[in-house]
């Protein structure tokens, strides 16, 4: 099994476990919550990711020069909302991203770590046993978190995992489990208003999401 195939299979299983946990636990109580402007402003004053500053020195022409590295700072034109509903939609997007982006990044890190371990296991049986352990840990760690996600947060999480891992869930399932299984999972997702075929489009339909994600990553909000 090649490293690329191991990576893709591992990603596919992690995504589907998270997806299944969320939607199998989805009930009428897991509807989108109403939020206030005050709640969003409080969220913005409490960065999800703490900005980092790295201080170091380099030697140039015999002189020691101190330098400082900081997070990227993103500057965008101020948003103008046509109405209150549009403003509330943006507030909800900010809140949802701050809640699920850390989970997407954890999934990415778990993917890298699991892929590295799988590359050291020589047998197919050994790889499968390790993946079962990983799946068990995912269920133990993320089931409580996924139960608390709302309808729109669950869909956003799948998109952000696509963003972090640069892969569409549907394409991975189709490639490694066949079109029938891919069709089954797509139908399952469609029943809840989601789609595994829709990838993350940072320059198109998801450009506002990308703007918020970048600012959250940099610690600006």
C-alpha angles and dihedrals in degrees: 000000000000123000091246092052092048090050093049096046091048092049091048093053094046092050093047093048091053091043093049094047092053100044097038087057093042112125138162088271092063094076125135112282123232112242133191131225088247091057092051093047089052089051091050091052089054109061116214091213118038113233112246131215122195120196121194146146135241130193115233124172090340094308126112110229121192119217138183130214120200138176118277113269115215122207119193134172112269113268117245117204121206094209145353093270091058091049091050090049090056092047090052091049091053092049093046094049092050088053102046104029092078089054091051091051091048089052089052092051091046089051093053094046094047093047091052091051092047090055090060094052110088102197132064090226091053092050091050092050091051092049090052089054090049091049090050091052091048091053091048095047103036106032092082091047095047092050089062096052120105126227096268093041091058092053091045091052092057089051093049092049087054087051095049095044099034095230139107115236094219094051091051094050092046092049098049106024101031135249095285094058090042089053091049094053092044090053090047090052093044090056087065095044095260132116130208090197095066109091126195113279107192093178097041134031092354097048094111090049089050091051091054093043092054092050091047091049092051092051094245092124 
